Amino acid sequence: MKKVKDNNIVYIDLSLKKVHKEEISPKLRKEFMGGTGINTKILYDSEAMYHDALSEKNVLVFGVGPAVATGLIAGNRCTITAKSPITDIYGDSNIGGDFTLRMRAVGIDHLVFNGKAETPVYIHIDKAGEVHILDATDLWGSGTHKTTDTLMERHGSDSEVACIGPAGEKLVRYACVMMSKTHAAGRAGMGCVMGSKNIKAIVIERNKSNPPIYDQEKVNEIKKIWLDGCKNSLTTRLGKVYGSLFLIESNVKGKHLPIRNFKTGDDENAENIFPHKFVLDHVTKKRGCYACPVACSKSYEVKEGKYKGLKGERIEFGTAASLGPVVGVFDWPSILHLKLLTDDIGVDSMEFGGVIGLILECQERGIIKDVDGRVVKFGDVDDIEYLTHKLGNRDGMGDILAEGVYRIGKLLNAEDYAFCIKKASSNPPTASRKVRALGYITSTRGGDHLRSFCFTMQNGGYATAKHVFKLKNAEKHLNNPDKQGRILWWHENYKNIVDSLGVCLFAIQGLPSMGVGYYSDFAKVMNAFFNLDTTAEEVMDTAERIYQLQNSFNVNCGMSIDDYQWPTRKKDADIDDEFIKASTLTTTDRDAPGMLPEYFAFRGLSSDGIPTVKRFVELGLSDYIDKAKIVDIKEVKRMSELIEEVAIDPKFSSIDKKKAHISAALVGKLFNYKHKVQSKKYLKEKQSLEKGK
C-alpha cells in the first residue's frame, strides 16, 4: 500500500520551551481519524485525568480533521480538548473558521500544549510551519478583539488568530477561545485551560500549500455528491434563511424556551426575538464558512436606539437563547450587545447565561441581598452588563460568578436553582422528547444538546429513521421510551466521526435524508485522502473507540452512575406543575428498558456505565485495560451484532430519494412562503407605528 505523507502533531512543552513534531501514522489515522478522535487519544495518553484541570499536568490540544481545507463541504472545523475546569471530566469544544485552514496549510493537524509558561506568551507559527514561543506581556489584559487586531498587524493581515480574553487570563472556569473574533469555542472552559498555561494567543501566518490527498479525483466525486445532497436538503433551506435561529420560534411554540433561568417555557414577549425580525432589522450580509453551501452566519448592525452603530457577525440559537430569554431579555439589540461583550472578555455564552440567570433568581428569591450593593433584575440589560464587567475583572461578586453554575449553587446554597448535568449548565428545555433528554445525560462532556443531536428524528429526517432504525413513524416515536438507547448510540457515534473528520454537523446533517453521508462515504473519504483501505464497519469502530476512551477518562476522573441525573426545578408558588412535569426526565423514564439500559448495552458498558474488557479488546484497546477502571462481564454484544440491529449504511431506493427531494422542496417552499408572510406583516406593523409617532 502506497503511504501518503501526512501532516504533523506538534508537541509544545511550555515549561521547557521545547517543540517537536511527529508525522501522523496511517495506523493512527485508521484508528482515530483526526480532529476529536486523535485529540481524545492524546488526552487519554497523558496524565491529565489524575490531576486538577488547572494544574500543569493538564494537556491542551487543538486538532483539525483531515477534511479541512480539502474543499469537501463544510471542511473547516477544529476541536479543542482538555480536562474541563467546569465539569472536572473530559472536555472539548468544536469551532469553525479560517484558523483551521491555516493550521493544515503549514502541515500541522494537532497542536499539543504541555506544562506552563513562566510568563504570558503567544505562539507564532510562520509560513514554513515553524513554531515560536514569544512574549505576550503587552497583550495580557486585552480583550479578544484588540488582541486579534494587534497580532494581525504584527504578523500579516492574512494571518489567523485564536486567543483568550481577560476571562481566560483570570481563570474564569468557562472562559472560551475566540478565533478570528467571531468564532467561539465556548463549551467546557478551554479558554480557562489556555489561560492556566499562560498562553494568550496562537497566530498562524498564511501558507498556500494544499493538504495531502492520495486520490483527488475520488475526493472530487464525493464532494459533488455531498454538495448536491446538501443543497437539496431541508436543513440547508432553513439554514440559509435563519441559520440555527429558526429554532427560536419552534421552541416558543412548543413552550420549550428556557426563560428566566428555566422558570417557564413560554412568554408573551418571546415573539420579539423571532428570527425574521432579526433578519429584517439587523442582517446586512449573509456569511458562510469555507466550503459551506449553507452560509448560516450573518453580518449584522443595530441601526437605531441605544446600541445604534453596533456591528458584528455570527449568532447561533444557543447564544441568542442564553443571552436573551434565560436572563429575561427579549429584544435583538440588547442580545447582540451582550454577545459582543461576552465575546470580547472571552466567555462561553451558554454557561454565562446560566450563571447570570441563577444570580438574578437568587436576588429575586432573597437568597442574596444584592450584588456588591446593587440590586439586579431579570431583563435589565444594564444590570447584566454590570455583572459581565464584574466577571471579566473578577471583582467582588465576580469571583463567585467565575466558578460556573454548579459551584455557585453550592457556594450560595442555591442548588435548587442551579440546573446542571455533570456540572455543566444545561437548562434543558424539555424532557418529552425522550432521546434528546437521554442525550443530555449521556454526553461525555457534560449536559449538552450537540453530542447527541438526533437529526434523523427531526427537521425533515423522519424518513431516514425508517431506514436506519426500522421505525415506521419516527416523529411519534420521539416521546416513546422504546429503542431510544440505540438511536442515541448511532447519533453520538455519527457526531464523533463528523468532528474527527473536521466537517460541520449543521451543514451535513441533511445528507442522510438524501441517502448519502453515511459510514461508507466516510470510509471512501479517508481512503481517498490517505489510501487506507478502511471500511464502513471500521469507521463505526473508530467512532466507538473515541467514545470508549472519553467515557473511560471520565470514569477515571470519578464519574459514576449518580452523575447521570436530570435537573428538576423546585416547586415554588410561581412555578406551574405542568411545566415541571414536561421539563423533567424522571428516574423511572430514564431507566425504562429502551432508554439508559439499552444505551449502556449498545455501548458495551456495565449496568452502571463502566467500561468492559470485552468491548475494549474488540476495539483493539487492550493496551489500555490496565490503565482503565474496567469490569469483565459476559453479557456484551459485539459491534457486528449491533450493526445488524441498526444500519450504519442503509440503502435508499430511487423512489426513496425522489420522495426525500420532493418533501424537502415542498417544506422548503412552505418555509420561504411563511418567511415572506411574516416579513410583510412585520414591516406593515412597523410602518403603522412610525406613522403614529
Protein Blocks (a to p, Z undefined) as FASTA:
>chain_A
ZZddddddddddfklopacdddddfklmmmnopajlmmmmmmmmmmmlmpcfkbmkbccd
ddddfkgonlpahiabccdddddfklopacddddedjklmmmmmnopabdcdehjdfbdc
dddddfkopacdddfklmgopafklmmmmmmmmnopkbccddddfklmnopakbccdeeh
laccfegolmmmmmmnopabdcddddfbdcddfblmlmmmmmmmmmmmmmmpmklmmmmm
nmmmlmmmmmmmnopacgehhlacbdfklmmmgfklmmmmmpmbdcddehiaklmaccdd
dfedjkgoiacehiafklmmmmmmmnopacfklmmmmmmmmmmnopafklmmmmmmmmmm
mmmnomambeehiacdehiaklmmmmmmmmmnopajlmmmmnojmlmmmmnopmmmmcce
ehiafkpabfklmmlmmmmmmpmnbpafklmocfklgghilmmmmmmnopablmlmmmpc
ghklmmmmmmmmmmmmmmmnopafklmmmmmmnopailklmmmmmmmmnonopafklmmm
mmmmmmmmmmmmmmmnopafklmccddddddfklcfklmmmmpccfklmmgmklmmmmmm
mnopafkopacfklmmmnopmmmmmmpccdddfblcdfklmmmmpcfbdcddfklmmmmm
mmmmmmmmmmmmmmmmmmmmmmmmmmmmmmmZZ
